[in-house]
Amino acid sequence: MRIARWVDGADVGEGFVVGHDVVPFPDGLRVAEVLAQGLDAAHALFARREDARSRPLAEVRLLAPLVPASIRDFVAFEEHVEGVSASVDGKSEVVPEWYEAPTFYFTNPHTVRATGEVVPIPETQRLDVELELAVVIGAVPGSDGENLDATAAASHVFGYTVMNDWSARDLQSREMKVRLGPAKGKDFGMTLGPWIVTADELAPFVDAEGFLAVRAELFVNGELIGEDLVSNMGWPFPELVAYAARNSIVVPGDVLGSGTVGNGGCLGELWGRRGRLDPPPLEPGDEVRLVIEGVGEVVNVVGERVAAPSVLPARQRPRSRTRSSL
């Protein structure tokens, strides 16, 4: 099944994509409610769909397929770490700690973009794209999503969607020197889409070790920049979900990105390997297309730079321990 959200005139629709049509959920349900019921309930809902209410997909505008409860983004591809560390940190390496456990950061669920949108950008000179596959969490009867092992975590994988974690590498490089991770270098935009493909649809691509062997491709202005198999990630998706839930919780509507695939899944990896800005950073007007086998593609055009208020530097304080008279 494919699950989507769309705009049809002044109306927002949520439901299934069936062939070349969109079909609203029965009972006026929303994607968030379907995720909260779980995958088995979604299949039952699909069987009840009313095809007579369908609209041609070509006549609607797709939205992001869900409003995420949260977004965690992992860094699960060794090859990506090797290359991008040189362009962001100035040294190509995979630190030993990377191998010990999957690492992620939380990003902004309020700047999610849909396929087809023009994406405005901050004042950056090193705009980059990140080709990723993301899992969408759904409910499982009897599970609260807390402290899951990998087997239990697998049942919480409702489906998959394409992710583009837009990145301003110059902003990211500065802030990561403070040892807290990416923030303003990342939180201005995240594309998800074009829809959610349910986990059962991709089951034939799962290899003997539990990795999802689907092909991922990145195109900039029609040129193939990078290609990889998602099965090259260091941990299969259920282990990423389990780690997210470790001494914590995952809930329906959470999105967990794989991290950028290797072999040119982002420009930054290639900059680090080649020692120069080749291909050049993205600029307004560039078209970025991400394609993942079995899931679909998202296409965005880079928008104009958006000026923001100036940032004041830190004031060095006297470190007094008692308050003087005011």
N, C-alpha and C positions, 0 to 999 in steps of 0.2 A: 504493500500500500504506500501511496504517497499522500502526505497531509500538508496542506498549505493554507495560507491566508491571502486575501486579495481585496482589491478595491474594484467595484463595479459601479461606475457612476459616482453617486454620493454614498453608496452602501459598502460596508466592509463585510466580506464573506469569509467563512472558515469551514473547511471541509476536506474532501478527497479530490485528488487529481486522478481522473480515470480516462486513460487514453489522451485525447486532445481536449478534454472537457474538465471543468471544475464542478463539483457536486457538493452543496452545503450538507453539513452534518444533520442527521435527523434531530428533531426536538430543539433546534436552534442552539446546539451545544457549541462551545468554543474550544480551541486547541488546548488551552490550559485545563479545561474540565476533562477532556479526553485523556490527556497525560495523567491526570489525577485518578483516572479509572484504570489505567494500565493497558497493556498490549492486547490481552485476551478480550477485554471489553471493546477495544477499538475494532477488532476483527468482527465482533458481533454487530457493532454499529455499521461497519462496512456492508454487511449482509442486508441491513435494513435500509440502505441508501435509496433515495428516490431519484432515479436517473432522469425522470421527466423534469426535474428542477435544475438540470445541468445548464451550464453556459460554456461557450467555447473559450478555451484557455487563451486564445489569441485576442479575445475581446476584453480581458480583464488585466489589471496591473498587479503583479505579485508584490506582496509585502514580505518582510522577514517572516519565516514560518512559525515563529512563536515570540512571545515576550518573555525573555529568559528570567527565571528566578534569580540566577547568578550565573557568572561565566568564569570558569577556571580554564587557564590555558597552560598546557604542559610543554616541556621541551624534551621530547622523547626520541629524537633522531640524532644519533651520534654524528653522522656526517654533517648535519646542519650546525651542530655545536662547533665542530672543528673549523668550519669556514667562517661562520659569523662572529666567533670570538675574536678573530683577527681584525675584523672591520669595526667592531664595537669596543673591544677592550684593548686592541693593539697587540694581542698575542694569540696565536692559533694553538688552542689546547682543549682537551677534554679533561677537566679536573677529576681526580679519583672519586670525589663525592658524587659526581653525576651517576656513576655506576651503582651506587649503593641503594638508591631509591628514586622513583620518579619525582621530578620537581615541577611546580606550577606556580603561577601567580594569578590573583584575581584581577579581572578587568571590568570595564564599565558596561553594564547592561543597558544604559540609557542612550548610548550613541550607536545602537545597532542599525545597520543599513540593509536595504534589500537589493537584490539583483536589479539592474537597470537604473539605479540611482546615480546621480552625480555626487561625489563625495568631497565636500570641502575639507581643506587641510590646514594645519597650523603653519606658522612661518618657519618652514624647514627647508634645508637645501639637500637633504638626503632622504627623500621619501621612498619607502619600500613597501613591498607586498609580501604576505606570507601565506603560502598554499598549505591548507590544513584540512583534515577531516575531523568533524566533531560528533560526539555522541550526545543524544538528548535523553535525559533521565525520565522514566515513567514509574508509576506506582506498582508495587507488587503486594498482593493481599497478604497480610500477616507480617509484613516487614515495615519497620520504621525508617529504613535507610541508614541506620547508624552502625558504625564499626563493622562493616561488612567484610567477609572474606571474598576471594575472587569468584568463587562459585555463586555465592549469593549476589555479588555485584553484577554478574553477567545477566541475571534476570531483570535487573533494573535498567538495562540498556533498551530503551523503547525504540530508538532509531538513530539515524545519522543525517547530517547535513554538511554542506560545504562551508568552510570558514575561511575568511580572509582577515587576518590580524594586521591591519594597516599599521605601519611603523615609521616613525620619524627617527632615523638612526642617530642623527646628531644630538637630538634632545635625549634620546635613550642613553647614549654614551656618557653624557655629562652626569645624568642622575644616577646611573648605576655605579659610578665611582664613589657615591655616598654609601654603597653597600646595602641598598634597600630594594633594588629591583626596578623594573620599568614602571613609569607612571604616566607623565605627560607625553612621553614618547609613543604611547600606545592608546590612550583613552579617548582620542578624538573620533575614532571610527572602527567598526567591526562589521564586516558583511557576513550574513548568514543566509543560506538559501540553496537552491530556489524553493525547496520544500524539505520535509522530513521523510526519508525513506525508512520504513520499519525494518527492524533488525532481521526478521525472517527473510526479507528480500535479498540480503547480502550473505546469508548463511552459506550459500554455495562457494563463496570466495574465501571462507575461513580455511587456512591450511592446517596441516597435522599438528602444528605447535600452538594453534589457537590465534594466529595472526591473520589479519584481514588483508589478503593479497589483491587489492584493487589498484588500478593504475591512476596516478595523479599527474596532471599536466598544468603548466603555467605558460600563458601567452601574454605578451605585451605588444600592443599594436599589431596583432596578428602573427607575431614571431614567437616560435616555441623557445622559451627561455630555460625551462627545467622540466624534468620528468622523473618519476620515482614510483616504486611500489610502497604502499602504506605498510606492508608487512615488514619493512626495514626498520620500523620503530623498535626501541629497546624493550618495551613491555607491551603485551596485548591490551586492548581496551578494558577488559574486566579488571585487570590489575591496576589500571589508572583509576577506575571508579572506586575500587577497594581502597586505594591509597587516599583518595579524596574523602572517603567516609571514615578513615582511620581516626579514632578518638574524635570523630566529628559526625556529620550527617550529610547525605545527599537527598534532595527532594524532587518531586516531579517538576519539570521545567528547568532544572539545572542543565547547563551546557558545559561540556568538557572537551576542549580542543586537544588534538594530538600533538600540537606543536608543528613547526614547519618541516615538511619533508626535505630530504636531502637532494643532492644532484641538481641544484638550482631552483629549489622551492622558494627562494627569495633572492633578491639582488645582492643583499648583504653578504650571503655566503660566497657568491662569486667575486665580490669586491675583495673579501679576505683572501681567497685563494689566488687571485690574479694580482693583488697588490695595487689595484687601481680601480677607478669607478667605471667598470665595464661589465655589464651594460650601464648606461648613465642612470642616475636617480630619476624617479618619475617626476613629471611636470604636468601642470594643468593641461587638460586636453588628451592626455594619454589614456588609452583603453586597456584595461586589465581583465583578462578572462581566466578563470580557474575551472578546471574540468576534473571531475572524479568519476571514474567508471562505476556504473551501477547507481550513482546518486544524481548526477546532473552537473550543471555549470552555473556559475554566477559571473556576470559581466558588469563592470562599473567604469565610469569615466572619472578621471581625477578632476576635481573642481579647483576653484581659485583659492589662493592662500587667504586666510581670514586673520586680519590684524586683531590682536588681543591687548588688553591693558598691560602696561609695563610691569616688570617684577622688581621689587626693591631688594637689594642685597641684605643679608643678615646684619644686624647691628651687634658689634662685639660688646658684650655687657661686662660690668665690673666684677661679677660673681660675688656680690655682697651676700652675707648670710643673715643680716638683720636689716630692718627697714629704717631708713632715715626719715626725719620729719618731712611731711609732704607740704 
